[in-house]
Amino acid sequence: MNMLWIRFSKLALIGLFSTAILSFVFTQKDTPAFTAQKTHTLAFLALKRSSDHFNLYTIQANGLSRRQLSQKLSVSPTVVWSTNGQKLAFVSNDTDIYVVNADGSKLTQVLSDSDCKAANFGMTWVSSSHKLAITRSCDGQTSDAPGSTSLYVSDTTGIKGTKLIKRWLSRAMPAKSDILSLLYLSPNGKEVVFFKDKNIYKMNTDGSGLIKLSNAPDEYPAQLTWSPNGKPIAFSAGKYPHQQIYLLDLQNKTLKNLTNEPHKEPYDGIFSWSPNGNQLAYYHTTSDKNPPGSQLDIYLLDINNGRVRKLTHKSGEYSNLIWSPDGKQIAFADGDFSHKNLYVMDISNSKSMQIASTLPASRIDDLSWSLDSQKIAFVKEQKTNQKPDNQSILYVVNRDGSKLMRLSGSEDLFTSEPAWKP
C-alpha cells in the first residue's frame, strides 16, 4: 500500500491497545507473479543508545550493507517507498517531510510547518514516483480554536516545489462548513475522499473535480480504505465496539452496509482489502462478555455475494495479520499482550505453523512480507540487563521458519517500521 496514515510520538512506541490493531496486505491467485530479487533490502527506523532521535536506515536481509539515511532528524513512523524503489519519504520532528534517494543521496526537505499541533500525516507517491501527495491534519491550539486539514502536492525538489492545494477547518463539534474527517488518498495519489456536511466527497489532488458521492452515516468513520484498484471504498462507522463495515461504490455512488448482522460485527472496525477488491478481512469477538481483544476470530467477507469464510479454528488474541504478496499465507502474532508468538497460516486449508519458535514469547509488532513472499520481517521485544530493561529487535525469517536472522545491532535500543524495497 502506498497510502499510510501516521500518528506520531517521540519514541514511536505502540500503546496499550496495539493488540487490537490489525494490518493486512492482500494478494490473490490472479495477481501477477513477483520476480524473486537477488537482494532483499529493508528500510527501518532505529533509536541508538547514544542518541535522542530515531533515524532512518536501510539494510539487506542478510545483515549486510547497513546504511544510515538521516542524521539527527527525529524520524517518525512510517517510511514510504516510491513505487520504483528509488526514493523514500518520511516525517521528521512531527512537522517536517523529507525525501531521500535509496542510496542516501539528495536528502531534501519538502514541507515544514512547526505551528501544526498533534500532526497527523498521510503520504502517497503519485504513479510516476516523481510527485508526492501529502495530507495533514492539525489540532486547534486551544479547545475553542479550530484545527485544520490540508492537502499538498510536492514535486519533491524542495519546499518551493510543494504546493498547498486546499485547507479546511476542522473542529471537535463541526459547524456546517467544517470537514468531518481526515483526507484519504487513493492508491495512485491522484484522488482524495473526505466527510463534510454529513456527506462523502471526492476530489482530484490537484484541486479539481469536486463531487458528492453519498450521504454519510451519523458516526465519524473509524477507518477508511480505498480498494487496491481504486474503485470501491470501504469504511467502518458506528459506536464502539459495534462498528459496521460500509461499501461505497464510486461509479454508482451507492452506499451499502456489508456487516449488518450482530454476529458479523467487526471488532473495533478493523478490516482490510484483498488486492482485487473482492474480499474484506475483518475480525470480531466471540462474546460480549469477553474483555476487548481477548477472544477474536478472523473472517473473510466476499463483497459480491456477502458470503463469509472463517479463517481461524479457535478464538485467540490475534494481532498484526498480514498476507503474503502471493496470497498463499498469512503471518500473524497470537498470545496475550506481552507474550506473543509468530505464526504462518496457509490460506487453502487454514492450517497454522509457529515460526521463529526459538525466540521467547514477547510483544511482536510491525510484520512485513518481502515482495517475493519468501521472507518476513518483524520487531520483537527482548529483556535486557541494562536500563531501560527492554529493547525492540528487528528480525527476518524465511516463510518456512528457516534462517532466522537478527538485523538490528546491540547498539539499537528500539527499532520499528520495517518496509521492503519495491
C-alpha positions as CSV (number, residue, x, y, z in Angstrom):
1,M,0.0,0.0,0.0
2,N,1.2,3.5,-0.7
3,M,-1.1,5.4,1.5
4,L,-0.3,5.4,5.1
5,W,-1.9,7.3,8.0
6,I,0.6,8.4,10.6
7,R,0.0,9.3,14.3
8,F,3.4,10.2,15.8
9,S,5.0,10.1,19.2
10,K,8.6,11.0,20.1
11,L,9.7,7.4,20.6
12,A,7.2,5.9,18.2
13,L,6.2,3.3,20.7
14,I,2.9,1.5,20.3
15,G,0.4,2.0,23.1
16,L,-1.6,-0.4,25.2
17,F,-4.2,-1.4,22.6
18,S,-1.7,-2.4,19.9
19,T,-3.0,-6.0,20.2
20,A,-6.3,-4.8,18.7
21,I,-4.8,-3.0,15.7
22,L,-4.5,-5.4,12.8
23,S,-2.9,-4.6,9.5
24,F,-3.5,-6.7,6.4
25,V,-1.9,-6.8,3.0
26,F,-3.7,-8.9,0.4
27,T,-3.0,-10.5,-2.9
28,Q,-4.7,-13.4,-4.7
29,K,-4.3,-16.1,-7.4
30,D,-4.8,-13.8,-10.4
31,T,-2.2,-11.3,-9.2
32,P,0.9,-11.3,-11.4
33,A,3.7,-13.3,-10.1
34,F,6.6,-11.4,-8.4
35,T,10.1,-11.9,-9.7
36,A,12.5,-13.0,-7.0
37,Q,15.1,-10.4,-6.2
38,K,18.7,-11.3,-5.7
39,T,19.0,-8.9,-2.9
40,H,16.2,-8.1,-0.3
41,T,16.5,-4.6,1.1
42,L,14.7,-3.2,4.1
43,A,14.2,0.3,5.3
44,F,13.6,0.7,9.1
45,L,13.8,3.2,12.0
46,A,16.2,2.8,14.9
47,L,17.0,4.7,18.1
48,K,20.6,4.1,19.3
49,R,21.5,4.1,22.9
50,S,23.8,7.1,22.3
51,S,21.1,9.1,20.5
52,D,17.9,11.0,21.3
53,H,16.5,10.6,17.8
54,F,15.1,7.8,15.7
55,N,16.9,7.8,12.3
56,L,16.2,6.0,9.0
57,Y,18.3,3.1,7.8
58,T,18.4,0.5,5.1
59,I,19.9,-3.0,5.3
60,Q,20.0,-6.2,3.3
61,A,18.1,-9.2,4.6
62,N,21.4,-11.0,5.0
63,G,22.5,-8.3,7.5
64,L,25.0,-6.6,5.2
65,S,25.2,-3.1,3.8
66,R,23.6,-1.2,6.6
67,R,23.3,2.5,5.6
68,Q,22.1,5.5,7.6
69,L,19.9,7.8,5.5
70,S,19.2,10.6,8.1
71,Q,21.1,12.4,10.8
72,K,19.5,13.8,14.0
73,L,16.2,14.4,12.3
74,S,14.0,12.6,14.9
75,V,12.3,10.5,12.2
76,S,8.7,9.4,12.9
77,P,6.9,6.4,11.5
78,T,6.2,5.4,8.8
79,V,8.7,5.1,5.9
80,V,7.1,5.3,2.4
81,W,9.0,3.9,-0.5
82,S,8.3,5.2,-4.0
83,T,6.8,2.7,-6.4
84,N,10.1,2.3,-8.3
85,G,12.1,1.8,-5.1
86,Q,14.4,4.8,-5.8
87,K,13.2,7.2,-3.1
88,L,11.8,7.2,0.4
89,A,9.6,9.8,2.1
90,F,9.4,10.3,5.8
91,V,8.3,12.7,8.6
92,S,10.7,14.4,11.0
93,N,10.1,16.2,14.2
94,D,6.3,15.6,13.8
95,T,6.1,18.5,11.4
96,D,8.6,18.3,8.5
97,I,8.6,16.0,5.5
98,Y,11.8,14.9,3.8
99,V,12.6,12.8,0.6
100,V,15.8,10.9,0.2
101,N,17.3,8.7,-2.5
102,A,17.6,5.0,-1.6
103,D,21.4,5.3,-1.7
104,G,21.3,8.1,0.9
105,S,21.9,11.0,-1.5
106,K,19.8,14.1,-2.1
107,L,18.2,14.4,1.3
108,T,15.6,17.1,0.6
109,Q,13.1,18.8,2.8
110,V,9.7,19.3,1.0
111,L,7.4,20.5,3.8
112,S,8.0,22.5,7.0
113,D,5.4,23.9,9.5
114,S,6.2,24.0,13.2
115,D,2.8,25.5,14.0
116,C,0.9,22.3,13.5
117,K,-0.3,20.8,16.8
118,A,-0.6,17.0,17.1
119,A,0.1,16.5,13.4
120,N,-1.4,13.5,11.5
121,F,0.1,12.9,8.1
122,G,-0.7,10.8,5.1
123,M,1.7,10.3,2.2
124,T,1.2,8.6,-1.2
125,W,3.5,8.6,-4.1
126,V,1.8,9.6,-7.3
127,S,2.1,6.9,-10.0
128,S,5.1,8.4,-11.7
129,S,7.1,8.4,-8.4
130,H,8.1,12.0,-9.2
131,K,5.4,13.6,-7.1
132,L,4.2,13.1,-3.6
133,A,0.6,13.7,-2.4
134,I,0.5,14.8,1.3
135,T,-2.4,15.2,3.7
136,R,-2.0,16.7,7.1
137,S,-4.4,17.4,10.0
138,C,-3.7,19.7,13.0
139,D,-5.5,20.1,16.3
140,G,-6.6,23.5,17.4
141,Q,-4.2,25.4,19.6
142,T,-6.9,25.8,22.2
143,S,-10.2,24.0,22.9
144,D,-12.1,26.9,21.3
145,A,-9.8,27.3,18.3
146,P,-10.4,25.2,15.1
147,G,-7.9,22.8,13.8
148,S,-7.2,22.3,10.1
149,T,-6.9,19.6,7.5
150,S,-4.7,20.4,4.4
151,L,-3.8,18.8,1.1
152,Y,-0.4,19.3,-0.6
153,V,1.3,18.1,-3.8
154,S,5.1,18.1,-4.0
155,D,7.4,17.6,-6.9
156,T,10.0,16.6,-4.2
157,T,12.5,19.2,-5.4
158,G,12.2,21.2,-2.2
159,I,9.9,23.3,-0.1
160,K,9.3,25.7,-3.1
161,G,8.1,22.7,-5.1
162,T,5.4,21.8,-2.6
163,K,2.0,23.4,-3.3
164,L,-0.9,23.8,-0.8
165,I,-3.9,22.7,-2.8
166,K,-6.6,23.3,-0.1
167,R,-7.0,23.8,3.6
168,W,-10.2,23.1,5.6
169,L,-11.2,24.0,9.1
170,S,-11.9,21.1,11.4
171,R,-13.5,21.1,14.9
172,A,-14.4,18.6,17.6
173,M,-18.0,19.8,17.1
174,P,-18.0,20.7,13.4
175,A,-20.0,23.6,12.0
176,K,-21.6,23.1,8.6
177,S,-18.6,24.5,6.8
178,D,-16.1,22.3,8.5
179,I,-14.6,19.0,7.5
180,L,-15.7,15.9,9.4
181,S,-12.8,13.5,8.8
182,L,-9.2,13.1,7.7
183,L,-8.4,13.2,4.0
184,Y,-8.0,9.7,2.4
185,L,-5.7,9.4,-0.6
186,S,-6.3,7.0,-3.4
187,P,-3.7,4.3,-4.1
188,N,-2.3,6.2,-7.1
189,G,-2.3,9.5,-5.2
190,K,-4.5,11.3,-7.7
191,E,-7.7,11.5,-5.8
192,V,-8.9,12.1,-2.2
193,V,-12.1,11.4,-0.3
194,F,-13.4,13.1,2.8
195,F,-16.5,13.6,5.0
196,K,-18.1,17.0,5.2
197,D,-21.6,18.4,5.8
198,K,-22.7,14.8,6.7
199,N,-21.8,13.8,3.1
200,I,-18.9,12.0,1.4
201,Y,-17.0,13.9,-1.2
202,K,-14.2,13.0,-3.8
203,M,-11.8,15.5,-5.3
204,N,-8.7,15.3,-7.5
205,T,-5.5,16.0,-5.6
206,D,-4.8,19.0,-7.9
207,G,-8.0,20.6,-6.5
208,S,-10.3,19.9,-9.5
209,G,-13.3,17.7,-9.9
210,L,-15.1,18.0,-6.5
211,I,-18.2,15.8,-6.4
212,K,-20.6,14.5,-3.8
213,L,-20.6,10.7,-3.6
214,S,-23.2,9.9,-1.0
215,N,-24.7,10.8,2.3
216,A,-22.6,9.7,5.3
217,P,-23.6,7.6,8.4
218,D,-24.0,9.7,11.5
219,E,-20.9,8.3,13.2
220,Y,-17.4,9.5,12.4
221,P,-15.5,6.9,10.2
222,A,-13.2,4.8,12.3
223,Q,-11.3,3.5,9.3
224,L,-11.5,4.2,5.5
225,T,-9.5,2.3,2.9
226,W,-9.6,2.5,-0.9
227,S,-9.6,-0.8,-2.7
228,P,-6.3,-1.6,-4.4
229,N,-7.9,-1.0,-7.8
230,G,-9.1,2.5,-6.7
231,K,-12.8,1.8,-7.4
232,P,-14.8,1.0,-4.3
233,I,-14.1,2.3,-0.9
234,A,-14.7,0.6,2.4
235,F,-15.0,2.3,5.8
236,S,-16.2,1.4,9.3
237,A,-18.5,3.6,11.3
238,G,-20.7,3.2,14.4
239,K,-20.4,3.4,18.2
240,Y,-17.6,1.3,19.7
241,P,-17.4,-1.7,19.7
242,H,-20.2,-2.2,17.2
243,Q,-18.8,-0.5,14.1
244,Q,-20.2,-1.8,10.8
245,I,-18.3,-2.0,7.5
246,Y,-19.8,0.0,4.7
247,L,-19.0,-0.2,0.9
248,L,-19.1,2.9,-1.2
249,D,-19.3,2.3,-5.0
250,L,-17.6,5.3,-6.6
251,Q,-19.1,4.6,-10.0
252,N,-22.7,4.2,-9.0
253,K,-22.4,6.4,-5.9
254,T,-24.2,3.8,-3.7
255,L,-23.5,3.1,-0.1
256,K,-24.1,-0.4,1.4
257,N,-23.8,-1.8,4.9
258,L,-21.8,-5.1,4.4
259,T,-21.9,-6.4,8.0
260,N,-25.5,-5.5,9.1
261,E,-25.8,-8.6,11.3
262,P,-25.0,-8.9,15.0
263,H,-22.7,-12.0,14.6
264,K,-20.8,-10.3,11.8
265,E,-20.0,-7.1,13.7
266,P,-16.3,-6.4,13.1
267,Y,-14.4,-5.8,16.4
268,D,-13.2,-2.2,16.6
269,G,-14.0,-1.6,12.9
270,I,-10.7,-3.2,11.7
271,F,-10.7,-4.6,8.2
272,S,-8.6,-4.8,5.0
273,W,-9.0,-5.4,1.3
274,S,-7.9,-8.2,-0.9
275,P,-5.8,-6.9,-3.8
276,N,-8.6,-7.5,-6.4
277,G,-11.1,-5.6,-4.3
278,N,-13.4,-8.7,-4.0
279,Q,-12.9,-9.5,-0.3
280,L,-12.5,-7.8,3.0
281,A,-10.9,-9.4,6.0
282,Y,-12.1,-8.5,9.5
283,Y,-12.4,-10.0,13.0
284,H,-14.8,-9.8,15.9
285,T,-15.2,-11.0,19.5
286,T,-16.9,-14.3,20.1
287,S,-18.9,-13.0,23.1
288,D,-19.8,-9.6,24.5
289,K,-18.7,-10.9,27.9
290,N,-15.1,-11.3,26.9
291,P,-12.6,-8.4,27.5
292,P,-12.0,-6.3,24.4
293,G,-9.4,-8.0,22.1
294,S,-9.2,-11.2,24.2
295,Q,-11.3,-13.7,22.1
296,L,-11.2,-13.0,18.4
297,D,-11.8,-14.9,15.2
298,I,-10.7,-13.9,11.7
299,Y,-13.1,-13.8,8.8
300,L,-13.1,-13.1,5.1
301,L,-16.2,-11.4,3.5
302,D,-16.9,-11.6,-0.2
303,I,-18.3,-8.2,-1.1
304,N,-20.0,-9.6,-4.2
305,N,-22.2,-12.2,-2.6
306,G,-21.9,-11.5,1.1
307,R,-20.5,-14.9,2.0
308,V,-18.2,-15.2,5.0
309,R,-15.4,-17.7,5.5
310,K,-14.0,-18.3,8.9
311,L,-10.1,-18.5,8.9
312,T,-9.4,-19.4,12.5
313,H,-10.4,-22.6,14.2
314,K,-10.4,-21.2,17.7
315,S,-10.6,-17.8,19.3
316,G,-7.4,-16.1,20.2
317,E,-5.7,-12.7,20.8
318,Y,-4.6,-12.3,17.2
319,S,-2.7,-9.2,16.0
320,N,-0.5,-7.9,13.2
321,L,-2.0,-10.1,10.5
322,I,-0.5,-9.6,7.1
323,W,-1.0,-11.5,3.9
324,S,1.9,-12.7,1.7
325,P,2.0,-11.0,-1.7
326,D,1.5,-14.3,-3.4
327,G,-1.8,-14.7,-1.5
328,K,-0.9,-18.2,-0.1
329,Q,-0.2,-17.5,3.5
330,I,-1.0,-15.1,6.4
331,A,1.6,-14.2,9.1
332,F,0.2,-13.2,12.5
333,A,1.0,-13.0,16.2
334,D,-1.0,-14.7,18.8
335,G,-1.0,-14.6,22.6
336,D,-1.6,-12.0,25.3
337,F,-0.2,-8.5,25.1
338,S,3.3,-9.2,26.2
339,H,3.6,-13.0,25.4
340,K,3.1,-13.4,21.7
341,N,4.5,-15.9,19.2
342,L,4.7,-15.7,15.4
343,Y,2.7,-17.9,13.1
344,V,2.1,-18.5,9.4
345,M,-1.3,-19.8,8.1
346,D,-1.9,-21.5,4.8
347,I,-5.0,-19.9,3.2
348,S,-6.0,-23.0,1.4
349,N,-6.5,-25.1,4.5
350,S,-6.3,-22.6,7.4
351,K,-3.5,-24.6,9.0
352,S,-1.0,-22.7,11.1
353,M,2.7,-23.2,11.9
354,Q,4.7,-21.4,14.5
355,I,7.9,-19.9,13.1
356,A,10.8,-18.2,14.9
357,S,10.0,-20.7,17.7
358,T,13.5,-20.4,19.3
359,L,12.6,-16.8,20.4
360,P,10.8,-16.4,23.8
361,A,7.2,-15.2,23.7
362,S,7.0,-11.4,24.0
363,R,5.5,-8.4,22.2
364,I,5.6,-8.7,18.4
365,D,4.9,-5.7,16.1
366,D,5.4,-4.5,12.5
367,L,5.2,-7.7,10.5
368,S,6.2,-7.2,6.9
369,W,6.5,-9.7,4.0
370,S,9.1,-9.3,1.3
371,L,7.6,-8.7,-2.1
372,D,8.5,-12.2,-3.4
373,S,6.7,-13.7,-0.4
374,Q,9.8,-15.6,0.8
375,K,10.7,-13.6,3.9
376,I,9.0,-12.0,6.9
377,A,10.5,-9.1,8.8
378,F,9.2,-8.3,12.3
379,V,10.1,-6.4,15.5
380,K,10.2,-8.3,18.8
381,E,10.7,-7.1,22.3
382,Q,13.5,-8.5,24.4
383,K,14.5,-8.0,28.1
384,T,18.0,-6.7,28.8
385,N,20.2,-6.3,31.9
386,Q,20.6,-2.6,31.3
387,K,18.3,0.4,31.6
388,P,15.8,0.6,30.1
389,D,15.2,-3.1,30.8
390,N,13.9,-3.9,27.3
391,Q,14.7,-3.3,23.7
392,S,12.9,-4.0,20.4
393,I,14.9,-6.1,17.9
394,L,14.4,-6.4,14.1
395,Y,14.5,-9.9,12.8
396,V,13.9,-11.6,9.4
397,V,12.9,-15.2,8.8
398,N,12.0,-17.4,5.8
399,R,8.4,-18.2,5.4
400,D,9.1,-21.9,6.3
401,G,10.7,-20.8,9.6
402,S,14.3,-21.3,8.5
403,K,17.2,-18.9,8.6
404,L,16.1,-16.7,11.4
405,M,18.4,-13.6,11.5
406,R,18.8,-10.6,13.7
407,L,19.2,-7.4,11.7
408,S,19.4,-4.7,14.4
409,G,22.6,-4.3,16.3
410,S,23.3,-4.3,20.0
411,E,23.5,-0.5,20.0
412,D,19.9,-0.2,18.6
413,L,17.7,0.4,21.6
414,F,14.4,0.5,19.7
415,T,13.6,-0.4,16.1
416,S,10.4,-0.1,14.1
417,E,8.6,0.2,10.8
418,P,10.5,-2.4,8.5
419,A,9.5,-1.7,4.9
420,W,10.8,-3.8,2.0
421,K,12.2,-2.0,-1.0
422,P,9.9,-2.4,-4.1
